[in-house]
Amino acid sequence: MQHSAALAYQQVGKQTVSPRVLEANLLSRSAAQLQRVRDDWENSRPDLFAALHFNRQLWNIFLTSVTGEESKLPRELRENIANLGIFVMKQTMTAQTSPEPRKLDVLININRELAAGLRAQGGTE
């Protein structure tokens, strides 16, 4: 489970052409996992930590890639993604340490909005 986000990233990457579509698919997958827990809170609480862990792993990959020297993204965009990633990490920890269904909403919305934006950009690099 420790590397599930990284493995999912690799597996989905083999199926898609565009890195943006890959990232969109993984963000959607994370949002869907969190939404399932949110929708059936009483019965899905045992799945909460796995869903949060996947989301944290995914965002850790994003943070590592945008803050690395090899990133080709413009500095301002890297900083915005890094700031958003830090916010997501904080929200994930808050949801984990003091679980409430409503705390998942912001994580679900961020992942969905980013996925939609990435898909709108399509296969362009």
C-alpha positions in Angstrom: 0.0 0.0 0.0 2.9 2.3 0.7 3.7 2.9 -3.0 0.1 2.4 -4.4 -0.1 6.0 -5.8 3.3 5.6 -7.5 2.3 2.2 -8.9 -1.0 3.5 -10.1 0.8 6.4 -11.7 3.1 3.9 -13.6 0.3 1.6 -14.6 -2.0 4.3 -15.8 1.0 5.9 -17.6 1.4 2.8 -19.7 -2.2 3.2 -20.9 -2.2 6.9 -21.7 -0.2 9.1 -24.1 -0.4 12.4 -22.3 1.1 13.0 -18.8 -1.7 15.4 -18.2 -4.3 12.8 -18.9 -2.4 10.4 -16.6 -2.4 13.0 -13.8 -6.1 13.8 -14.4 -7.0 10.1 -14.2 -5.1 9.7 -10.9 -6.7 12.8 -9.4 -10.1 11.5 -10.4 -9.4 8.1 -8.9 -8.4 9.8 -5.6 -11.4 12.0 -5.6 -13.7 9.0 -6.3 -12.1 7.0 -3.4 -12.6 10.0 -1.0 -16.2 10.5 -2.4 -17.1 6.9 -1.7 -16.0 7.3 1.9 -17.8 10.6 2.2 -21.0 9.2 0.8 -21.2 6.1 3.1 -19.4 7.6 6.1 -20.6 5.1 8.7 -19.8 2.0 6.6 -16.7 3.3 4.8 -14.8 4.8 7.7 -12.3 1.8 7.6 -11.5 2.9 4.0 -10.8 6.5 5.1 -7.1 6.1 5.9 -6.4 4.2 2.7 -8.1 6.9 0.6 -6.2 9.7 2.5 -3.0 7.8 2.1 -3.4 7.4 -1.6 -4.2 11.1 -1.9 -1.2 12.0 0.2 1.1 9.8 -1.9 -0.2 11.2 -5.1 0.3 14.8 -4.0 3.7 13.9 -2.7 4.6 12.8 -6.2 3.3 16.1 -7.6 5.2 18.1 -5.1 8.4 16.3 -5.7 8.1 16.7 -9.5 7.3 20.4 -9.5 10.0 21.3 -6.9 12.7 19.3 -8.6 15.4 21.0 -10.7 14.3 19.0 -13.7 10.8 20.6 -13.8 10.3 22.5 -17.0 7.2 24.3 -15.7 7.5 28.1 -15.3 8.6 29.2 -11.8 5.2 30.9 -10.9 3.2 27.8 -11.9 5.6 25.5 -9.9 5.1 27.8 -6.8 1.4 27.7 -7.2 1.3 23.9 -7.5 3.6 23.6 -4.5 1.5 25.9 -2.4 -1.6 24.0 -3.4 0.1 20.8 -2.6 1.1 22.0 0.9 -2.5 23.0 1.5 -3.7 19.6 0.4 -1.2 17.9 2.7 -2.4 20.0 5.6 -6.1 19.2 4.8 -5.3 15.5 4.5 -3.7 15.5 7.9 -6.6 17.4 9.4 -9.0 14.9 7.9 -6.9 12.0 9.3 -6.4 13.3 12.8 -10.0 14.5 13.3 -12.1 12.7 10.8 -15.4 14.3 9.7 -17.1 13.7 6.3 -17.2 17.5 5.5 -13.4 17.6 5.8 -13.1 15.5 2.6 -15.1 18.0 0.5 -12.1 20.4 -0.2 -9.8 17.5 -1.1 -12.5 16.0 -3.4 -13.2 19.4 -5.1 -9.5 20.2 -5.6 -8.8 16.9 -7.2 -11.8 17.1 -9.4 -11.2 20.6 -10.5 -7.5 19.9 -11.3 -8.5 16.8 -13.2 -11.0 18.7 -15.3 -8.4 21.4 -16.0 -5.8 18.9 -17.1 -8.3 17.1 -19.3 -9.4 20.4 -20.9 -5.7 20.9 -21.9 -5.8 17.5 -23.4 -2.7 16.0 -24.9 -0.8 19.3 -25.3 2.5 19.5 -23.3 
